[in-house]
Amino acid sequence: MASPRLETYCCPNRDAATQLVMNFQPEVFCGVCIGSASISLLLTILQLLPKKGQSPRKMAKASSSSTILLLISICDILGGLGIIFRSSVWLGFPGFIANISVSNGTDVWPSTFCVGSAMWIQLLYSAGFWWLFCYAVDSYLVVRRSAGLSTIVLYHMMTWGLAVLLCVEGIALLYYPSLSSCENGLEHAIPHYITTYAPLLLVLVANPILFRRTVSAVASLLKGRQGIYTENERRLGTEIQMRFFKIMLVFVICWSSNIINETLLFYLEMQPDINEMPLKNLRSAALITWIIMGVLNPMQGFLFTLAFYGWTGWRVDLKWRKREIPWESMSSSTAGENAYPSPVNYQSNIHDSKKILTTDSQQTDEAISMLSEANTSSDERLTRSSPIYQGW
């Protein structure tokens, strides 16, 4: 899991609240982290692998949105590997981590490993938060026709630059002037927690607003293409809205426990003695949410792939033939039939739709298509007859 408490634990004079959660069943906690991260890692990779039974398609032109989705999954995979490695060392070599103490200043490797592994996990998950924010921004810009592959360079600069800057700044403030002096006061810890949770809170606040505006813009585009809002177009708008909803739902499920846990621990830190009986329920709640974090944080990678393009199946094709990226499949010029079952027969309008199709409408369709669900099963059923899909 990813928590600023991991960096705080590297301080020999750590606060009582951090000591409380880190010393609570460490073997069980590390085992939970390893199990959850391993399952999520395997299922995420399975989701990204090509599958048997899929008809070969012409590789669609990549877009900034599809690239961002892939980078989010990569950040989750690398972050999960960091969780597995760190938890395995803690579980297999408990004496190694126990050497972090004020008196033991000669052996720097335990502290180095503690800080390095915590920074690796924190940096990658923080970068994932920034990429998720960039995805919301890009979705809105795509509909407004203000984004493209050229903007991915700006996203890289913003994501990795801010992630590294905030991570290094938070760690530097926490460990200043040295490991033996950190956590002597809240002036060391608070900036570190702010830099850690800033991107998380940004996604929670800004992404729903951007997604809502994107959905409204999509509805306006669909209505403005031909002056009517058909059942097929309504279904597409609903599908885009549901995709955004599932992304935010996964994010809230995986990270709300972190906010609750941190709030409880900060309140306990403010108390003269956290072991007092009136605080028993708060201590129990903090420990419960701590374990929940170990389960849900690593599962974000797999749950996001489900939100991005649904369950892709178990049958893996290891031939590694070129195929269309699942979430980009709607941009391909080849599609199946009957994507959105509707009582309306669009076949009779094919010729009329082709006559009114313009370059501008094709660009509109491509922009909207990049935001739709487009998992493998629905991609096989996309219809050519609907005007909204003529540009695909």
C-alpha positions, 0 to 999 in steps of 0.5 A: 500500500501507499501511505506517507506513514511508510516514510515516517516509519523510517524515522528512528524517533517516529511518532506514537501513531505511526508506531501504533499501526506499523507494529500492529501484526506486521507479519499479517499486514505484509502478507496482506500487501503481498497477496493483494499486490500479487493478485492485482499484478497478475490480473492487470497483466492478464488484462493487457495481454492480447487474447485468443479469438479476437479477429485481427484488426488494422492497428488504429492510430494511437491517441493521447488518451489511450497512451495515458490509460496505458501509462496509468496501468504501468504506474500501478504495475511498477508500484505493485512490484515495489509493494511486493518487494518491500513487504517481502523483505520486511516479512523475510528479514524482520531483523533487518528493518529492526536495525533502524534506531537512533543508536545504530548509526553505522549500518545505513542499509536498513534506513536506505532500503526503508526510505528508497522502497517507500519513495519508489512506491509513493512516487509511482502511485503519485505519478498515477494520480497525476496521469489520471488527472491528465486523462480527465483534462485530455478527455475534455480537450479532446471533445473541445478539439484542443488535444492531440498526440502533441499534448502527451509531451506536456502531460509527461512533463507535468506528471513526472515533473510534479511527481518527482518534485513533490516527492523529493520536497516532501522527503527532504522536509521530513528528513531534514536535517537528518533521519535521526532528527525527523519527526521531532515536530509537526513542521517536519511531517505536515509538509510531507503529508501535504505533498503526498496527498495533494495529487490524490485530493486533486483527482477527487475534486477536479476529475468529477468536475472535468468529467461532468463538463466532458459529458455535457460537451459530448451531449452537445456534440451529439445533438449538434451533428444532425440536429437530433438526438437519437437512441443510438447517440443517447446510448453512446453518451450514457456509455461515456458517462458510465465509464467516467463514473466507474473510474471515479468509483474505483478511485474512491474505493481504493483511496478513501480508506487512506484519507480516513486512516490519516485523519484518525492518526492525526487526531491520535497524534494530537492526544497526550496519550494515545493509549487512553481507554476513551481512544480505544475505538479510534485506535481500532478504527485506525488499525482496521483502515490500515489493513483495508489500505493494504488490500485496496491500494494495490488492487487499484491497478486491476480495478482500473483495467476493468473500468477502462475496458472491461473484462477481456477474458482468460484466453491469452494469445502469446503470438504477439501479433499486431492488434488494436489496443482495446480501448482504442478499438473504436477509432478503427475503420473496421467494426462488427455489427449491432453494437447498441441494440435498438428498435430503430432500424438505422440501415435505411438511413445509411445512404442519407448518413453518408451524404451528410458526413463531412470531415468535421463530423468525422473528427467529432466522431473520432473525438467522442469515440476515444472516450467510449467504453470500447471493451473487446466484447462491445467492440465486436458489435459496433455498427456501421449503420449508425451515423455516429460511427460512420467516421470510425 
